[in-house]
Amino acid sequence: MADYVLDTSALLTLFKDEDGADEVEAILEACEAGRSRAYLPFMSVMELEYLVLRSSGRADAEGVLRLLQAWPVEKIESTPEWGRKAAVVKAQGGLSMADAWISSLALMLDAELVHKDPELDALQDLKHRRLPDKKL
């Protein structure tokens, strides 16, 4: 069974129907069918919420949060162990705080991180699937 961690960029890809949305949708369908597991870090949820709040307002943000609640994914909240792992990842340099949290969860769970962030390519031992960049 494949395990995935969904980065904020993967969520945005799906919601904006960008290139790669079909890959994220396929992961969710596999989770629904019991063939895969996906994890949704608190940091991905927080980033998505603030981005939607800023661009579209409270009603749209609450709608997005309701959709996430219905997804066949496990929502993961912070733990002391995860915080320490995120600190180690962040100390390596080159990542935002959010990316350090999200990628460290994938490392801890030995899961594949689904993302669009080129800076994550440099993380050793990280299994990841980089979705296509936005077309200009």
N, C-alpha and C positions, 0 to 999 in steps of 0.2 A: 504494500500500500504506500502510495506516495504522500509525503507531507509537504505542505507549502506554508509560507508566511507571506501575507499580502501587505506590501508597502503602500503607502499613501498614493504613490504614482500609479500603481496598478488599479486602485479604486477609482482614481480620476480617469484613467484610460477607459474603464468600463462605463462610468457615468457619462463621459463625454463622447462615447462611441468612437474613440480614436483607434488608429492601427494598433492591434494587439488586444482589443476588447474581446475578440473571439477566443483568445487564449485564456483570459481571465474567466470568461463565461464557461468554457470547457472545464476548468478547474472546479468551479462551483457546481456544475452538473455532475462531475465525478464525485464530489463530496455528497451531494444529494443521493446519489446511487450507492454510496458506501464504498466506493473504490479508492477514495483519497480522503485526506484530512487537511483542512486549512485552518490557519490560526490568524486571528485579527488582533494585532497588538493595540493596546490602549493609545499609543502614540499615533498610530495610523488613523484611528477614529478621531482623536483630538485635532490632528492636522486637517483632516477632511472637513470636520465641523467648522473650524475657524476659517478655512478657505471659502466654504459655502456661505457662512455668515457674512464675510466681508464682501463677497461678490453678489449674493442674491438675497440675503436677509434671513431672519429668524425662521419664518415659515418653511422656506426651502431646506434650511439646515435640519429642522426637526423632521421633515419628510425623509431626508437622506438617512438620518439616524434610525427612523422606523424601518426603512428598507434593510439597513444593516442588521437590525435585530431579527429579521425574518430569514437571513441567510444561513445556510447549513455550515457555519464556521464556529470555531471556539474562540470566544473573546478572552483575551489574556490581559490581566491587570498586573501592575508592577509588584515585584517581590524583591526582598533584599538581595537574593542571589543574582537575579537578573540585573539589578542596579549595579552590582559589582562587575558583572560581565560587560555591561554597557560602558562602565568607566574604563575598563581595560581597552575596549575597542576605540573609545573616544581618544584615549591617550596616544594611540598610534598615529593620530593626526589625519587631516584631510576630510573628515566627515562632520556633518552638522550633528547637533545633539540628537535630533529625531532619528537621523540615519543610524547613529550609534546604537540607540535603543532598539530600533527595528531589526537591524542586521544582527545584533547580539542575540536576539531571540531565535533567529534562524540558526545561528551557530549552536546555541544551547540545545535546541530541539533536533539538530541535524536535519533540518528541513530546507527545502529549496525556497529561496527568497525571490518573489516575483516583483520586478521593479523596472524603472526607466532611468535610474540614476547612474551615470558613467563613473562617478567616483567610487561606487561600490565594487567595481571591477577589480580594484587593487587589493581587496580584502582576501588574504590567504585563507584557505580552508572553507570559504563560503561557497556553498552550492547556490547557484542563482540562475535565474532566467531573465535576461534583459529584454524587455519589450521594445518594439520599434520606437524610435524617436518621433516626435511630432513632425509632420510635414509643414514646411513654411509656406 
